[in-house]
Amino acid sequence: MNRNDLLKLSPESVAWQDYRSSNTGMVVFYASDPISELPIREVPEELHSEILPEPNYESGTYGLYGCGKSKIRSAFIKLKTRYLFFVTKYEGTRAEYKGRICITGYFRIWKTAEVKKLHIRYGSDYSCIDEQACYALRADESRFVAIEEAFALTEEIMKTWNYKARITRQTRIMLDEQHTREIVEYLKSKQDITAQYVTETRRLQPHPEEAEEPLEFEDYQEPVAGSEQQGGTESQHG
């Protein structure tokens, strides 16, 4: 099996657990695609690629379809963070925004799942094998906006966050409730074009010459044994 088999997994096949948190946030990086006007994630040129489909705005999940940044996701859960913000250095076709660093969207996380066994069973690159756990995150609310309406990440803003490092692929910026609320309110004031992100990503996605039969994953129900984020039947939102 390879990662393309794993990509056929429905999120509904996974045993998600309720997640309790504060209304804080974490900023993580994703690479944007160079041939799209929209700041969608990087789309692989070939069908079999090591490029992960993250953030997976199609399913509202992060970490389900691959092990990349497993430590960042573990830290997200350990710190009981609610909002996952996605920042990118724009590489798209709008020349006036080229190279601009922006937060283009967010997930509000309400469920988690331990997916290490799933990655090892169905994936081809399970770098989380040496990790104690590998978590996937699932959103109950998400929003992505056009590049001209994205939240520009300037040095001045990062100074107010007490963040002095460069933005890289491994960036992880923790935000308190006030700064989290400011970004959420800003993005909520802009048009949500998540559906356009999905359509554009599918348009650029390489497709097999022949239709493939979907795999059945209904038997996958790995519980989160002893998970400290299990906390009742209701998730807490601010």
DAKAJO-V901816 format. One record per residue. N is the residue number from 0. PSI is psi in degrees with one decimal (* if undefined). Layout:
n/psi
N/PSI
N/PSI
//
This chain:
n/psi
0/152.7
1/-178.4
2/-28.7
3/-26.5
4/-42.4
5/-34.0
6/-14.7
7/-3.6
8/129.8
9/136.4
10/-25.5
11/-13.1
12/-5.7
13/144.1
14/87.6
15/145.9
16/144.7
17/149.2
18/123.9
19/140.7
20/173.2
21/172.8
22/46.9
23/174.7
24/163.3
25/134.0
26/126.8
27/156.0
28/146.6
29/152.5
30/131.3
31/159.3
32/136.9
33/-13.3
34/15.6
35/143.6
36/-37.7
37/146.7
38/51.7
39/164.7
40/161.1
41/129.4
42/128.6
43/147.5
44/-23.1
45/155.0
46/-44.6
47/104.7
48/155.0
49/-0.6
50/121.6
51/146.1
52/65.6
53/136.2
54/141.8
55/80.4
56/-16.5
57/-41.2
58/-6.7
59/34.2
60/160.2
61/117.4
62/-1.0
63/-37.0
64/15.1
65/164.4
66/-5.2
67/137.8
68/37.0
69/-34.7
70/-35.1
71/-42.3
72/-38.0
73/-40.4
74/-38.8
75/-46.7
76/-44.0
77/-37.4
78/1.3
79/49.4
80/149.4
81/-47.8
82/132.7
83/112.6
84/142.6
85/118.1
86/145.1
87/158.2
88/110.0
89/125.1
90/12.2
91/-163.8
92/-5.7
93/100.7
94/-34.5
95/-15.4
96/2.0
97/127.6
98/-3.4
99/137.5
100/120.5
101/149.9
102/117.2
103/-13.0
104/-179.8
105/159.2
106/138.5
107/114.2
108/132.4
109/-9.6
110/151.8
111/160.2
112/142.4
113/115.4
114/15.6
115/-46.5
116/-35.5
117/-45.5
118/-42.0
119/-36.5
120/-41.0
121/-13.8
122/170.8
123/-19.5
124/90.3
125/77.0
126/-12.2
127/4.7
128/-29.5
129/0.1
130/153.2
131/-35.1
132/159.9
133/115.4
134/144.9
135/149.3
136/145.5
137/136.2
138/148.0
139/-4.7
140/135.8
141/158.0
142/132.1
143/143.4
144/169.0
145/158.3
146/-36.1
147/-13.2
148/4.8
149/162.3
150/105.0
151/130.4
152/97.4
153/165.2
154/-36.7
155/-43.6
156/-43.6
157/-30.6
158/-38.2
159/-20.8
160/-0.6
161/35.1
162/119.6
163/-3.0
164/169.2
165/156.7
166/121.0
167/179.9
168/-21.5
169/13.7
170/136.3
171/108.8
172/123.7
173/136.3
174/140.7
175/178.7
176/-36.8
177/-50.3
178/-34.4
179/-47.0
180/-38.4
181/-42.7
182/-42.8
183/-46.4
184/-38.4
185/-50.9
186/-33.5
187/-21.0
188/-6.4
189/160.6
190/131.5
191/116.9
192/33.0
193/-40.5
194/-35.0
195/-36.5
196/-46.7
197/-46.3
198/-44.1
199/-39.2
200/-43.3
201/-35.9
202/-39.2
203/-13.5
204/131.7
205/144.1
206/148.1
207/153.0
208/-32.1
209/144.5
210/137.3
211/145.3
212/134.0
213/144.3
214/153.0
215/123.5
216/13.4
217/-20.1
218/-4.6
219/108.2
220/66.4
221/117.3
222/158.7
223/90.7
224/125.9
225/17.8
226/129.2
227/-9.7
228/1.0
229/126.1
230/50.2
231/-174.6
232/-6.2
233/138.3
234/153.5
235/128.5
236/152.0
237/*
//
